[in-house]
């Protein structure tokens, strides 16, 4: 049970940091899922695990979106065509 709470708090912090630092738009739904998992960790651990799985998936997907955006912006730089 403590492992689920620790994982939920970690996911919540990582989603909020990714939202602020990387402009990760999937940080908001991920933080909501992490908050819900934190709330359910004590009462329904199975539901908390499913919420955390979705939370980690959103974090990974958001990181891919940020990397894709950086790649596109780097490819469109004017120095490349100069």
N, C-alpha and C positions, 0 to 999 in steps of 0.2 A: 504494500500500500504506500509506503514511503517512497518507493522507487517511482511509482506513478506520479506522485505529487512533485517529486524532484524533476521528473521529465516534463511535466506540465509547466512548471515554473521556468525551466530552461527554454522550452519552446516559446513561452510567452515573451520572455526577455529577448530571444533571438528574433522573433517576428517584429517586435517593436523597434529593435535596433535596425533591422533591415528596412523597415518603413522609413525611419528617420534618416539613416545614413545613405541608403541606396535608392531611395524613392521607390521601393518595392510595393506596388499596388496590392499585391497579394498578402501583404503584411497585416492588413486589417482583418480579412476573414480568418487568417491563421491565428491571430491574437484572440479573436472571438472563440474559435475552436479550442484553443489552449485554455482560455478562461472557463469554458464549459467543462473541459476535461478536468481541470483543477477542482471544480465544484463537485463533479461526479466521482472523483477518485476514491472518496471515502464510502460512498453508498453503492455505486454500481461500477466496479472496476472493469468489467467487460466493455461497457459503453465508453468509459474513459479511454481504454486502449484503442477502440475504434476511432474516437475523436482525435487522439494523438497521432494515429496513422495518417489520417487526413491532414492533420496539422503539419507533419513532416513532409508529406507529399507537396503541400502548398509552398513550403519553404524551399524545397528543391526546384519546383516549377518556377517560382519567383526568381530564384538565382539564375536559372536558365534564361528567363526573360531579360534580366538585367545584363547578363553576358551577351546575349544576342543584340541588345540595344547598343552596348558599347562597341561591339563588332561592326554594326551597321554605321554608327557614327564615325568610327575610325576609318571605315571604307569610303565615306563621303567627304573626308577632309580635303580641302583644296590643295594641299601640298602633294597629294597623290597624283594629281593631274598636271601639276606645274612642271 
